[in-house]
Amino acid sequence: MDSIAEQSGPASHVGSVNTERIPHSRPTIQESDVRAVVEVLASGRLADAAQVTLFERELSSYVGHTGGIATNSGTSALYLALLSLGHDSRNEVIIPSYACIALLNAVYAAHLMPVVVDINEYDYNISLNAIKRAIGRKTKAIIAPHMFGDPITDIQEIVELGVPVVEDCALSVGASVDGRKVGSIAELAVFSFYATKLLTTGHGGMVLSSSDEKLRTMRDLMQYDHRPEYGQSFNFRLTDFQAALGRSQLAELDDFIAQRRRIARRYNQSFKDMSCVRVPARLEGSVYFRYILEVEHADSWIASLCRQAVGCRRPVFKPLHEYLSLNRDDYPNSDRAHRHNVSMPIYPGLREKDVEFIIDRVATCQTSFRCWGKIP
Ligand SMILES: *Cc1c(COP(=O)(O)O)cnc(C)c1O
């Protein structure tokens, strides 16, 4: 979903001429983060030590699960979560089309079959009705990503369908729905700490659960050494200095979220009267991982904003139904989102003058593109 190039500026982009003055995304690394990592380096204990265990405990308790397993990526966390469901004749996993390709990779890696469904008309999250149509005897699991910081409003109903659900919180750690943190509602939840995500360890991830059995299965799959008998296992571990970074980032998470919400309010205020952009309604519990503008042609807006030194992107590189050459008529909402959505810079390090510059550049774009008018 995100390219390496966008971790920090300058970055090049299709259609860009100038160097990006404002990168699309940038991690927030503070003095306390640096100290935490250096302490571990100086200790000489770089792996399998205290920091990983503490990070697992702290994130589980922040989200609301009894345990967690830190991994080297969100993709590994998803893969482990799918493996924890065991083997039987059910082999289909329901996933939304408008999501990160990591979902597809994890499903295939686990030798399962993806069943791709559409998103909602009113937000970018997986559609409960589409899930109901796709669910069947062979359904093994549903992967439900809370997209762009917005909680899935129907997550409780999805869990009640009776099929194991993996809440994918890679883009929404800290978000909540009806007073509950995302990730705490289903039996399994996965997180990513890639450099562009809300909190980062460079690369990294975690899977959380409150099922002792599933936690045991997954831990066992991660334990490759000291096995009395051979059993397939993996090394997806996180290092201790990464876990130390994760812990110090987690301590700042609520502040990061407050800053994202503050910037979002500024944007909302400024964009609501511009006739060429639509600002989709966001939920109370959103953590604004992405700030999405809907415009008539995302491509031309992105090219133009990038030329004006504002880093912006399509929030999803390519919908999954396109990769699989599925009938696009079955994915009208995903298609529409892909055509119109532009992801704008939003992160704690964005200064007030950057925000003003971005708003000004969007206003300039307005004058050069055909408008589709306001939603009635
Ligand atoms: C980033 C992401 C992942 C994969 O995480 P990695 O750490 O990059 O492997 C999975 N799901 C979603 C929704 C993501 O955005």
The ligand as an SDF file (V2000), in Angstrom:
LIG
                    3D

 15 15  0  0  0  0  0  0  0  0999 V2000
    0.4160   -2.3820    5.9380 C   0  0  0  0  0  0  0  0  0  0  0  0
   -0.7190   -3.3130    6.0350 C   0  0  0  0  0  0  0  0  0  0  0  0
   -0.5340   -4.6880    6.2330 C   0  0  0  0  0  0  0  0  0  0  0  0
    0.8060   -5.3480    6.1530 C   0  0  0  0  0  0  0  0  0  0  0  0
    1.7200   -4.9290    7.0640 O   0  0  0  0  0  0  0  0  0  0  0  0
    3.3090   -5.0520    6.7410 P   0  0  0  0  0  0  0  0  0  0  0  0
    3.9150   -4.7230    8.0480 O   0  0  0  0  0  0  0  0  0  0  0  0
    3.6070   -4.0590    5.6780 O   0  0  0  0  0  0  0  0  0  0  0  0
    3.5770   -6.4520    6.3240 O   0  0  0  0  0  0  0  0  0  0  0  0
   -1.6530   -5.4750    6.4060 C   0  0  0  0  0  0  0  0  0  0  0  0
   -2.8850   -4.9630    6.3730 N   0  0  0  0  0  0  0  0  0  0  0  0
   -3.1060   -3.6560    6.1520 C   0  0  0  0  0  0  0  0  0  0  0  0
   -4.5150   -3.1410    6.1220 C   0  0  0  0  0  0  0  0  0  0  0  0
   -2.0330   -2.7970    5.9600 C   0  0  0  0  0  0  0  0  0  0  0  0
   -2.2580   -1.5090    5.7130 O   0  0  0  0  0  0  0  0  0  0  0  0
  1  2  1  0
  2  3  1  0
  2 14  2  0
  3  4  1  0
  3 10  2  0
  4  5  1  0
  5  6  1  0
  6  7  2  0
  6  8  1  0
  6  9  1  0
 10 11  1  0
 11 12  2  0
 12 13  1  0
 12 14  1  0
 14 15  1  0
M  END
$$$$
